[in-house]
């Protein structure tokens, strides 16, 4: 592994960690799914006028992680000597 590949690997790991700390949230209300945005993991957003607290949108989070892994992997492979 060369220097550039190490940088790509650490960058992807950092991005995934930040995505874990600030995940996407959503709320199901009346059969509809409402996107409530991104927030710190331990302080989920609660939109005005709603008494419910949002939950982590795990499907979206896993999709974002997969995208970072695919792009990072492609970059890592393209920087081989």
N, C-alpha and C positions, 0 to 999 in steps of 0.2 A: 504494500500500500504506500503510495507516494503522498507528498504533502497536500496536494490539491484534493485527493480522495479523502484524506483524513479531515480536511476542512469541510468537505461536503457532508461527510458522515456526522460530524459534530454539529453542523448547522441544522441538518434534518432532525437530529435528536433534540436540539434546543427548540425547534419549531413545534415538534410533537409535544414536548413538555409544556410549552406555553399554551398550546391548544388544550391540554389537560387542565391547566390552572384556570383558563378562561374559556370554558366550553359553551356551545350554543344551548339555549334554553327554549322550551316551548311549553304551552299549556293547552289542555283540552277543555273546551268550554262549550256545552250544548252540542256536542258531536262534531265540533269544528276544532281544528288544530291551529292555534295562534302562535306565531313566532314572537318570542319576547326578547330576542337578541342575545348578546354575549355578556357575561358577567363573571366575577370571581366565583370560584367553585363553591365556597362556603357562604356566600351571600346572594342567593338566587333572586332575580328580579321579580317584583310583584307590580304589574301594571296598575295604574290608577283606576279605581272603580271596581277592581276585582279583589275578592277576599282570598283567593287561592294563590299559592306560591307555585312558581314555574318549576319544571323538572328538566333534567338534562336530556337533550335530544341525542340519544346514543347513536341512532342511525346516521345522523348527519355528522357526528363526531368521528365515527368509524370511516365514513366516506372521505372526510377530510384527511384523516390519517393515511388512508390508502392512497390518496392522490399525492401526498408528500412522499410516501415510500416509493411510489412508481416513478415520480419525477426525480427524486434523489437517487434511486437506483440507476435510472437511465444516465444521469449526469456522472455518477460514480463509474459506470462502465465505459462511458465515452472518454474519461480522463485516464484510461490505462495507458501505459507506455508501450 
